[in-house]
Amino acid sequence: MKFIIKKSFYSFKELSDTCAKKIKEILWILGKNAFLCILIFILIDILIGEFLFYKYVISIDTKEPKVISTYDKFQENTYLSILEEWQKREDISENLFSSDKNYTDPFKQNQNELK
């Protein structure tokens, strides 16, 4: 079915009025046959639901998981290098925080000010 507009429109208002009339006609037809439209929509909904149910529930192919029989080896060299790095970091942190510097507490009130 070809829909050809033979009328030429000279303004946007004429075009919008024509489109509005066509839309109103379609809505009136749907309103007069509302029961039939509802039945069609319900049937379409049932068909879509059946398709999704079949696709995601019934036709699922279950696959067996592959068992990989490789074992991880303990890499002692890597472990020792990590231990050395941790020891270096511990030494650095001890040197930074073990200094004998006395810092005054900025939140402690002076006893002389209270008296």
ROVONU-815935 format. One record per residue: residue in three letters; residue number from 0; x, y negated, z of N, C-alpha, C in turn. Coordinates in nm, 3 decimals. Atoms other than C-alpha are relative to their C-alpha. Layout:
<vomi res="Ala" n="NUM" n_px="X" n_py="Y" n_pz="Z" ca_px="X" ca_py="Y" ca_pz="Z" c_px="X" c_py="Y" c_pz="Z"/>
...
***
This chain:
<vomi res="Met" n="0" n_px="0.085" n_py="0.117" n_pz="0.000" ca_px="0.000" ca_py="0.000" ca_pz="0.000" c_px="0.090" c_py="-0.123" c_pz="0.000"/>
<vomi res="Lys" n="1" n_px="-0.080" n_py="0.121" n_pz="0.011" ca_px="0.160" ca_py="-0.322" ca_pz="-0.112" c_px="-0.081" c_py="-0.118" c_pz="0.048"/>
<vomi res="Phe" n="2" n_px="0.064" n_py="0.121" n_pz="-0.050" ca_px="0.082" ca_py="-0.644" ca_pz="0.062" c_px="0.070" c_py="-0.118" c_pz="-0.064"/>
<vomi res="Ile" n="3" n_px="-0.059" n_py="0.111" n_pz="0.073" ca_px="0.143" ca_py="-0.938" ca_pz="-0.165" c_px="-0.078" c_py="-0.126" c_pz="0.035"/>
<vomi res="Ile" n="4" n_px="0.063" n_py="0.129" n_pz="-0.029" ca_px="0.075" ca_py="-1.294" ca_pz="-0.061" c_px="0.002" c_py="-0.081" c_pz="-0.130"/>
<vomi res="Lys" n="5" n_px="0.009" n_py="0.073" n_pz="0.126" ca_px="-0.050" ca_py="-1.472" ca_pz="-0.368" c_px="-0.019" c_py="-0.149" c_pz="0.022"/>
<vomi res="Lys" n="6" n_px="0.026" n_py="0.139" n_pz="-0.028" ca_px="-0.135" ca_py="-1.796" ca_pz="-0.199" c_px="0.130" c_py="-0.068" c_pz="0.042"/>
<vomi res="Ser" n="7" n_px="-0.118" n_py="0.074" n_pz="-0.042" ca_px="0.140" ca_py="-2.053" ca_pz="-0.168" c_px="-0.040" c_py="-0.095" c_pz="0.112"/>
<vomi res="Phe" n="8" n_px="0.028" n_py="0.084" n_pz="-0.116" ca_px="0.156" ca_py="-2.242" ca_pz="0.158" c_px="0.080" c_py="-0.130" c_pz="-0.012"/>
<vomi res="Tyr" n="9" n_px="-0.064" n_py="0.130" n_pz="0.011" ca_px="0.231" ca_py="-2.610" ca_pz="0.165" c_px="0.049" c_py="-0.051" c_pz="0.134"/>
<vomi res="Ser" n="10" n_px="-0.045" n_py="0.047" n_pz="-0.131" ca_px="0.278" ca_py="-2.648" ca_pz="0.540" c_px="0.006" c_py="0.119" c_pz="0.095"/>
<vomi res="Phe" n="11" n_px="-0.014" n_py="-0.103" n_pz="-0.101" ca_px="0.367" ca_py="-2.445" ca_pz="0.843" c_px="-0.133" c_py="0.026" c_pz="0.069"/>
<vomi res="Lys" n="12" n_px="0.130" n_py="-0.014" n_pz="-0.066" ca_px="0.022" ca_py="-2.509" ca_pz="0.992" c_px="-0.089" c_py="0.094" c_pz="-0.079"/>
<vomi res="Glu" n="13" n_px="0.081" n_py="-0.090" n_pz="0.083" ca_px="-0.151" ca_py="-2.336" ca_pz="0.698" c_px="0.047" c_py="0.144" c_pz="0.015"/>
<vomi res="Leu" n="14" n_px="-0.057" n_py="-0.134" n_pz="-0.013" ca_px="0.084" ca_py="-2.039" ca_pz="0.727" c_px="-0.035" c_py="0.060" c_pz="0.136"/>
<vomi res="Ser" n="15" n_px="0.030" n_py="-0.051" n_pz="-0.134" ca_px="0.033" ca_py="-2.006" ca_pz="1.103" c_px="-0.149" c_py="0.027" c_pz="0.016"/>
<vomi res="Asp" n="16" n_px="0.145" n_py="-0.023" n_pz="-0.008" ca_px="-0.347" ca_py="-2.039" ca_pz="1.067" c_px="-0.037" c_py="0.130" c_pz="-0.071"/>
<vomi res="Thr" n="17" n_px="0.029" n_py="-0.122" n_pz="0.074" ca_px="-0.352" ca_py="-1.761" ca_pz="0.807" c_px="0.047" c_py="0.123" c_pz="0.078"/>
<vomi res="Cys" n="18" n_px="-0.051" n_py="-0.113" n_pz="-0.079" ca_px="-0.136" ca_py="-1.535" ca_pz="1.022" c_px="-0.088" c_py="0.023" c_pz="0.123"/>
<vomi res="Ala" n="19" n_px="0.085" n_py="-0.013" n_pz="-0.117" ca_px="-0.354" ca_py="-1.606" ca_pz="1.327" c_px="-0.132" c_py="0.066" c_pz="-0.036"/>
<vomi res="Lys" n="20" n_px="0.126" n_py="-0.062" n_pz="0.044" ca_px="-0.669" ca_py="-1.512" ca_pz="1.132" c_px="0.020" c_py="0.150" c_pz="-0.024"/>
<vomi res="Lys" n="21" n_px="-0.027" n_py="-0.141" n_pz="0.025" ca_px="-0.512" ca_py="-1.184" ca_pz="1.020" c_px="0.017" c_py="0.077" c_pz="0.130"/>
<vomi res="Ile" n="22" n_px="-0.020" n_py="-0.065" n_pz="-0.129" ca_px="-0.405" ca_py="-1.102" ca_pz="1.374" c_px="-0.132" c_py="0.016" c_pz="0.073"/>
<vomi res="Lys" n="23" n_px="0.132" n_py="-0.009" n_pz="-0.064" ca_px="-0.754" ca_py="-1.179" ca_pz="1.505" c_px="-0.083" c_py="0.111" c_pz="-0.063"/>
<vomi res="Glu" n="24" n_px="0.075" n_py="-0.106" n_pz="0.068" ca_px="-0.904" ca_py="-0.948" ca_pz="1.242" c_px="0.048" c_py="0.138" c_pz="0.047"/>
<vomi res="Ile" n="25" n_px="-0.056" n_py="-0.128" n_pz="-0.044" ca_px="-0.671" ca_py="-0.665" ca_pz="1.344" c_px="-0.044" c_py="0.029" c_pz="0.142"/>
<vomi res="Leu" n="26" n_px="0.041" n_py="-0.021" n_pz="-0.139" ca_px="-0.751" ca_py="-0.716" ca_pz="1.713" c_px="-0.149" c_py="0.031" c_pz="0.010"/>
<vomi res="Trp" n="27" n_px="0.143" n_py="-0.029" n_pz="-0.001" ca_px="-1.127" ca_py="-0.717" ca_pz="1.641" c_px="-0.024" c_py="0.144" c_pz="-0.045"/>
<vomi res="Ile" n="28" n_px="0.015" n_py="-0.138" n_pz="0.046" ca_px="-1.094" ca_py="-0.390" ca_pz="1.450" c_px="0.040" c_py="0.098" c_pz="0.110"/>
<vomi res="Leu" n="29" n_px="-0.043" n_py="-0.085" n_pz="-0.112" ca_px="-0.899" ca_py="-0.237" ca_pz="1.740" c_px="-0.101" c_py="-0.004" c_pz="0.114"/>
<vomi res="Gly" n="30" n_px="0.098" n_py="0.013" n_pz="-0.107" ca_px="-1.157" ca_py="-0.370" ca_pz="1.986" c_px="-0.128" c_py="0.076" c_pz="-0.030"/>
<vomi res="Lys" n="31" n_px="0.122" n_py="-0.071" n_pz="0.037" ca_px="-1.452" ca_py="-0.225" ca_pz="1.795" c_px="0.020" c_py="0.151" c_pz="0.008"/>
<vomi res="Asn" n="32" n_px="-0.030" n_py="-0.143" n_pz="-0.004" ca_px="-1.279" ca_py="0.115" ca_pz="1.778" c_px="0.095" c_py="0.031" c_pz="0.116"/>
<vomi res="Ala" n="33" n_px="-0.091" n_py="-0.012" n_pz="-0.114" ca_px="-1.122" ca_py="0.102" ca_pz="2.126" c_px="0.015" c_py="0.145" c_pz="0.045"/>
<vomi res="Phe" n="34" n_px="-0.008" n_py="-0.139" n_pz="-0.045" ca_px="-1.208" ca_py="0.461" ca_pz="2.221" c_px="0.089" c_py="0.082" c_pz="-0.092"/>
<vomi res="Leu" n="35" n_px="-0.082" n_py="-0.072" n_pz="0.096" ca_px="-1.052" ca_py="0.596" ca_pz="1.904" c_px="0.148" c_py="-0.039" c_pz="0.014"/>
<vomi res="Cys" n="36" n_px="-0.140" n_py="0.046" n_pz="-0.017" ca_px="-0.739" ca_py="0.382" ca_pz="1.956" c_px="0.061" c_py="0.061" c_pz="0.126"/>
<vomi res="Ile" n="37" n_px="-0.051" n_py="-0.059" n_pz="-0.123" ca_px="-0.704" ca_py="0.508" ca_pz="2.314" c_px="0.032" c_py="0.147" c_pz="-0.021"/>
<vomi res="Leu" n="38" n_px="-0.027" n_py="-0.141" n_pz="0.028" ca_px="-0.733" ca_py="0.868" ca_pz="2.195" c_px="0.126" c_py="0.018" c_pz="-0.083"/>
<vomi res="Ile" n="39" n_px="-0.121" n_py="-0.008" n_pz="0.084" ca_px="-0.467" ca_py="0.810" ca_pz="1.930" c_px="0.125" c_py="-0.027" c_pz="0.083"/>
<vomi res="Phe" n="40" n_px="-0.116" n_py="0.031" n_pz="-0.085" ca_px="-0.232" ca_py="0.649" ca_pz="2.185" c_px="0.029" c_py="0.114" c_pz="0.096"/>
<vomi res="Ile" n="41" n_px="-0.021" n_py="-0.113" n_pz="-0.091" ca_px="-0.286" ca_py="0.940" ca_pz="2.426" c_px="0.063" c_py="0.117" c_pz="-0.075"/>
<vomi res="Leu" n="42" n_px="-0.059" n_py="-0.108" n_pz="0.079" ca_px="-0.210" ca_py="1.193" ca_pz="2.152" c_px="0.146" c_py="-0.028" c_pz="-0.034"/>
<vomi res="Ile" n="43" n_px="-0.140" n_py="0.037" n_pz="0.028" ca_px="0.106" ca_py="1.004" ca_pz="2.054" c_px="0.085" c_py="0.018" c_pz="0.125"/>
<vomi res="Asp" n="44" n_px="-0.072" n_py="-0.014" n_pz="-0.126" ca_px="0.210" ca_py="0.995" ca_pz="2.421" c_px="0.025" c_py="0.148" c_pz="0.033"/>
<vomi res="Ile" n="45" n_px="-0.016" n_py="-0.143" n_pz="-0.026" ca_px="0.152" ca_py="1.370" ca_pz="2.457" c_px="0.106" c_py="0.059" c_pz="-0.094"/>
<vomi res="Leu" n="46" n_px="-0.100" n_py="-0.052" n_pz="0.095" ca_px="0.357" ca_py="1.441" ca_pz="2.143" c_px="0.141" c_py="-0.042" c_pz="0.039"/>
<vomi res="Ile" n="47" n_px="-0.133" n_py="0.047" n_pz="-0.042" ca_px="0.647" ca_py="1.227" ca_pz="2.263" c_px="0.043" c_py="0.073" c_pz="0.127"/>
<vomi res="Gly" n="48" n_px="-0.032" n_py="-0.072" n_pz="-0.123" ca_px="0.630" ca_py="1.391" ca_pz="2.607" c_px="0.038" c_py="0.144" c_pz="-0.026"/>
<vomi res="Glu" n="49" n_px="-0.035" n_py="-0.138" n_pz="0.034" ca_px="0.631" ca_py="1.740" ca_pz="2.456" c_px="0.137" c_py="0.007" c_pz="-0.066"/>
<vomi res="Phe" n="50" n_px="-0.131" n_py="0.002" n_pz="0.064" ca_px="0.929" ca_py="1.650" ca_pz="2.238" c_px="0.111" c_py="-0.016" c_pz="0.102"/>
<vomi res="Leu" n="51" n_px="-0.103" n_py="0.022" n_pz="-0.102" ca_px="1.128" ca_py="1.518" ca_pz="2.536" c_px="0.013" c_py="0.120" c_pz="0.093"/>
<vomi res="Phe" n="52" n_px="-0.004" n_py="-0.118" n_pz="-0.086" ca_px="1.030" ca_py="1.817" ca_pz="2.752" c_px="0.073" c_py="0.114" c_pz="-0.069"/>
<vomi res="Tyr" n="53" n_px="-0.068" n_py="-0.106" n_pz="0.074" ca_px="1.143" ca_py="2.058" ca_pz="2.481" c_px="0.149" c_py="-0.027" c_pz="-0.012"/>
<vomi res="Lys" n="54" n_px="-0.140" n_py="0.034" n_pz="0.023" ca_px="1.466" ca_py="1.871" ca_pz="2.416" c_px="0.083" c_py="0.011" c_pz="0.126"/>
<vomi res="Tyr" n="55" n_px="-0.081" n_py="0.009" n_pz="-0.120" ca_px="1.579" ca_py="1.823" ca_pz="2.777" c_px="-0.024" c_py="0.110" c_pz="0.102"/>
<vomi res="Val" n="56" n_px="0.025" n_py="-0.104" n_pz="-0.098" ca_px="1.426" ca_py="2.120" ca_pz="2.960" c_px="0.011" c_py="0.139" c_pz="-0.063"/>
<vomi res="Ile" n="57" n_px="0.008" n_py="-0.134" n_pz="0.056" ca_px="1.360" ca_py="2.415" ca_pz="2.732" c_px="0.123" c_py="0.035" c_pz="-0.082"/>
<vomi res="Ser" n="58" n_px="-0.106" n_py="-0.035" n_pz="0.095" ca_px="1.634" ca_py="2.396" ca_pz="2.470" c_px="0.140" c_py="-0.033" c_pz="0.048"/>
<vomi res="Ile" n="59" n_px="-0.134" n_py="0.030" n_pz="-0.051" ca_px="1.929" ca_py="2.328" ca_pz="2.700" c_px="0.086" c_py="0.125" c_pz="-0.011"/>
<vomi res="Asp" n="60" n_px="-0.096" n_py="-0.111" n_pz="0.011" ca_px="2.225" ca_py="2.549" ca_pz="2.617" c_px="0.091" c_py="-0.005" c_pz="0.121"/>
<vomi res="Thr" n="61" n_px="-0.089" n_py="-0.004" n_pz="-0.116" ca_px="2.398" ca_py="2.652" ca_pz="2.935" c_px="0.132" c_py="0.061" c_pz="-0.043"/>
<vomi res="Lys" n="62" n_px="-0.133" n_py="-0.047" n_pz="0.036" ca_px="2.768" ca_py="2.692" ca_pz="2.890" c_px="0.075" c_py="0.041" c_pz="0.126"/>
<vomi res="Glu" n="63" n_px="-0.080" n_py="-0.046" n_pz="-0.112" ca_px="2.995" ca_py="2.885" ca_pz="3.116" c_px="0.123" c_py="-0.089" c_pz="0.014"/>
<vomi res="Pro" n="64" n_px="-0.120" n_py="0.083" n_pz="-0.017" ca_px="3.269" ca_py="2.673" ca_pz="3.270" c_px="0.127" c_py="0.081" c_pz="-0.023"/>
<vomi res="Lys" n="65" n_px="-0.127" n_py="-0.067" n_pz="0.025" ca_px="3.620" ca_py="2.757" ca_pz="3.163" c_px="0.083" c_py="0.002" c_pz="0.127"/>
<vomi res="Val" n="66" n_px="-0.085" n_py="-0.014" n_pz="-0.117" ca_px="3.843" ca_py="2.887" ca_pz="3.438" c_px="0.144" c_py="-0.012" c_pz="-0.046"/>
<vomi res="Ile" n="67" n_px="-0.139" n_py="0.023" n_pz="0.036" ca_px="4.194" ca_py="2.755" ca_pz="3.410" c_px="0.087" c_py="0.070" c_pz="0.104"/>
<vomi res="Ser" n="68" n_px="-0.078" n_py="-0.082" n_pz="-0.092" ca_px="4.444" ca_py="2.992" ca_pz="3.561" c_px="0.142" c_py="-0.053" c_pz="0.019"/>
<vomi res="Thr" n="69" n_px="-0.133" n_py="0.054" n_pz="-0.024" ca_px="4.740" ca_py="2.757" ca_pz="3.591" c_px="0.009" c_py="-0.047" c_pz="0.144"/>
<vomi res="Tyr" n="70" n_px="-0.022" n_py="0.038" n_pz="-0.138" ca_px="4.884" ca_py="2.687" ca_pz="3.930" c_px="0.095" c_py="-0.120" c_pz="0.004"/>
<vomi res="Asp" n="71" n_px="-0.088" n_py="0.113" n_pz="-0.017" ca_px="5.044" ca_py="2.368" ca_pz="4.047" c_px="0.122" c_py="0.042" c_pz="0.079"/>
<vomi res="Lys" n="72" n_px="-0.125" n_py="-0.028" n_pz="-0.069" ca_px="5.404" ca_py="2.391" ca_pz="4.153" c_px="0.034" c_py="-0.117" c_pz="0.090"/>
<vomi res="Phe" n="73" n_px="-0.044" n_py="0.104" n_pz="-0.091" ca_px="5.537" ca_py="2.203" ca_pz="4.449" c_px="0.130" c_py="-0.057" c_pz="-0.052"/>
<vomi res="Gln" n="74" n_px="-0.119" n_py="0.064" n_pz="0.054" ca_px="5.788" ca_py="1.952" ca_pz="4.319" c_px="0.077" c_py="-0.064" c_pz="0.115"/>
<vomi res="Glu" n="75" n_px="-0.075" n_py="0.043" n_pz="-0.117" ca_px="6.040" ca_py="1.917" ca_pz="4.594" c_px="0.080" c_py="-0.127" c_pz="-0.027"/>
<vomi res="Asn" n="76" n_px="-0.077" n_py="0.120" n_pz="0.033" ca_px="6.247" ca_py="1.652" ca_pz="4.415" c_px="-0.086" c_py="-0.126" c_pz="0.013"/>
<vomi res="Thr" n="77" n_px="0.091" n_py="0.114" n_pz="-0.010" ca_px="5.949" ca_py="1.420" ca_pz="4.388" c_px="-0.034" c_py="-0.028" c_pz="0.146"/>
<vomi res="Tyr" n="78" n_px="0.032" n_py="0.014" n_pz="-0.142" ca_px="5.858" ca_py="1.484" ca_pz="4.750" c_px="0.115" c_py="-0.067" c_pz="0.077"/>
<vomi res="Leu" n="79" n_px="-0.117" n_py="0.058" n_pz="-0.069" ca_px="6.211" ca_py="1.400" ca_pz="4.867" c_px="0.019" c_py="-0.147" c_pz="-0.038"/>
<vomi res="Ser" n="80" n_px="-0.014" n_py="0.141" n_pz="0.040" ca_px="6.221" ca_py="1.079" ca_pz="4.663" c_px="-0.106" c_py="-0.088" c_pz="0.069"/>
<vomi res="Ile" n="81" n_px="0.105" n_py="0.076" n_pz="-0.070" ca_px="5.893" ca_py="0.968" ca_pz="4.819" c_px="0.037" c_py="-0.017" c_pz="0.147"/>
<vomi res="Leu" n="82" n_px="-0.044" n_py="0.011" n_pz="-0.139" ca_px="6.025" ca_py="1.044" ca_pz="5.167" c_px="0.111" c_py="-0.104" c_pz="0.018"/>
<vomi res="Glu" n="83" n_px="-0.107" n_py="0.099" n_pz="-0.006" ca_px="6.336" ca_py="0.837" ca_pz="5.097" c_px="-0.056" c_py="-0.142" c_pz="-0.011"/>
<vomi res="Glu" n="84" n_px="0.062" n_py="0.131" n_pz="0.017" ca_px="6.123" ca_py="0.545" ca_pz="4.978" c_px="-0.074" c_py="-0.042" c_pz="0.127"/>
<vomi res="Trp" n="85" n_px="0.071" n_py="0.031" n_pz="-0.124" ca_px="5.909" ca_py="0.565" ca_pz="5.291" c_px="0.099" c_py="-0.037" c_pz="0.110"/>
<vomi res="Gln" n="86" n_px="-0.101" n_py="0.030" n_pz="-0.102" ca_px="6.219" ca_py="0.567" ca_pz="5.507" c_px="0.059" c_py="-0.139" c_pz="-0.021"/>
<vomi res="Lys" n="87" n_px="-0.050" n_py="0.133" n_pz="0.030" ca_px="6.355" ca_py="0.258" ca_pz="5.332" c_px="-0.100" c_py="-0.107" c_pz="0.044"/>
<vomi res="Arg" n="88" n_px="0.104" n_py="0.098" n_pz="-0.038" ca_px="6.025" ca_py="0.074" ca_pz="5.382" c_px="-0.014" c_py="-0.009" c_pz="0.151"/>
<vomi res="Glu" n="89" n_px="0.010" n_py="0.001" n_pz="-0.146" ca_px="6.013" ca_py="0.177" ca_pz="5.747" c_px="0.118" c_py="-0.077" c_pz="0.061"/>
<vomi res="Asp" n="90" n_px="-0.117" n_py="0.074" n_pz="-0.049" ca_px="6.365" ca_py="0.046" ca_pz="5.802" c_px="-0.017" c_py="-0.150" c_pz="-0.021"/>
<vomi res="Ile" n="91" n_px="0.022" n_py="0.143" n_pz="0.028" ca_px="6.277" ca_py="-0.285" ca_pz="5.638" c_px="-0.102" c_py="-0.058" c_pz="0.096"/>
<vomi res="Ser" n="92" n_px="0.104" n_py="0.052" n_pz="-0.091" ca_px="5.962" ca_py="-0.325" ca_pz="5.848" c_px="0.050" c_py="-0.007" c_pz="0.143"/>
<vomi res="Glu" n="93" n_px="-0.056" n_py="0.006" n_pz="-0.136" ca_px="6.152" ca_py="-0.242" ca_pz="6.169" c_px="0.092" c_py="-0.120" c_pz="0.014"/>
<vomi res="Asn" n="94" n_px="-0.091" n_py="0.114" n_pz="-0.006" ca_px="6.412" ca_py="-0.506" ca_pz="6.086" c_px="-0.078" c_py="-0.132" c_pz="0.006"/>
<vomi res="Leu" n="95" n_px="0.078" n_py="0.123" n_pz="0.001" ca_px="6.146" ca_py="-0.767" ca_pz="6.023" c_px="-0.074" c_py="-0.023" c_pz="0.132"/>
<vomi res="Phe" n="96" n_px="0.086" n_py="0.017" n_pz="-0.117" ca_px="5.931" ca_py="-0.702" ca_pz="6.328" c_px="0.071" c_py="0.025" c_pz="0.132"/>
<vomi res="Ser" n="97" n_px="-0.069" n_py="-0.027" n_pz="-0.125" ca_px="6.193" ca_py="-0.605" ca_pz="6.583" c_px="0.089" c_py="-0.116" c_pz="0.044"/>
<vomi res="Ser" n="98" n_px="-0.085" n_py="0.112" n_pz="-0.037" ca_px="6.357" ca_py="-0.943" ca_pz="6.599" c_px="-0.043" c_py="-0.055" c_pz="0.136"/>
<vomi res="Asp" n="99" n_px="0.024" n_py="0.048" n_pz="-0.136" ca_px="6.382" ca_py="-1.108" ca_pz="6.940" c_px="-0.049" c_py="-0.143" c_pz="0.002"/>
<vomi res="Lys" n="100" n_px="0.052" n_py="0.135" n_pz="0.004" ca_px="6.213" ca_py="-1.426" ca_pz="6.836" c_px="-0.124" c_py="-0.009" c_pz="0.086"/>
<vomi res="Asn" n="101" n_px="0.118" n_py="0.021" n_pz="-0.083" ca_px="5.962" ca_py="-1.561" ca_pz="7.083" c_px="-0.084" c_py="-0.110" c_pz="-0.063"/>
<vomi res="Tyr" n="102" n_px="0.092" n_py="0.097" n_pz="0.058" ca_px="5.667" ca_py="-1.734" ca_pz="6.931" c_px="-0.101" c_py="-0.038" c_pz="0.105"/>
<vomi res="Thr" n="103" n_px="0.100" n_py="0.045" n_pz="-0.097" ca_px="5.431" ca_py="-1.943" ca_pz="7.135" c_px="-0.139" c_py="0.029" c_pz="-0.054"/>
<vomi res="Asp" n="104" n_px="0.136" n_py="-0.032" n_pz="0.037" ca_px="5.067" ca_py="-1.856" ca_pz="7.135" c_px="-0.074" c_py="-0.131" c_pz="-0.027"/>
<vomi res="Pro" n="105" n_px="0.066" n_py="0.127" n_pz="0.030" ca_px="4.881" ca_py="-2.139" ca_pz="6.955" c_px="-0.141" c_py="-0.010" c_pz="0.060"/>
<vomi res="Phe" n="106" n_px="0.136" n_py="0.001" n_pz="-0.053" ca_px="4.550" ca_py="-2.038" ca_pz="7.112" c_px="-0.003" c_py="-0.004" c_pz="0.153"/>
<vomi res="Lys" n="107" n_px="-0.008" n_py="0.003" n_pz="-0.146" ca_px="4.667" ca_py="-2.028" ca_pz="7.470" c_px="0.011" c_py="-0.145" c_pz="0.045"/>
<vomi res="Gln" n="108" n_px="-0.003" n_py="0.138" n_pz="-0.047" ca_px="4.597" ca_py="-2.347" ca_pz="7.657" c_px="0.113" c_py="-0.018" c_pz="0.100"/>
<vomi res="Asn" n="109" n_px="-0.111" n_py="0.032" n_pz="-0.089" ca_px="4.875" ca_py="-2.511" ca_pz="7.842" c_px="-0.056" c_py="-0.014" c_pz="0.141"/>
<vomi res="Gln" n="110" n_px="0.046" n_py="0.005" n_pz="-0.139" ca_px="4.843" ca_py="-2.473" ca_pz="8.220" c_px="0.005" c_py="-0.141" c_pz="0.055"/>
<vomi res="Asn" n="111" n_px="-0.010" n_py="0.138" n_pz="-0.049" ca_px="4.947" ca_py="-2.833" ca_pz="8.272" c_px="-0.120" c_py="-0.082" c_pz="-0.044"/>
<vomi res="Glu" n="112" n_px="0.114" n_py="0.076" n_pz="0.049" ca_px="4.656" ca_py="-2.960" ca_pz="8.066" c_px="-0.126" c_py="0.029" c_pz="0.079"/>
<vomi res="Leu" n="113" n_px="0.119" n_py="-0.038" n_pz="-0.075" ca_px="4.402" ca_py="-2.774" ca_pz="8.279" c_px="-0.005" c_py="-0.070" c_pz="0.137"/>
<vomi res="Lys" n="114" n_px="-0.004" n_py="0.059" n_pz="-0.135" ca_px="4.514" ca_py="-2.935" ca_pz="8.606" c_px="-0.023" c_py="-0.147" c_pz="0.002"/>
***
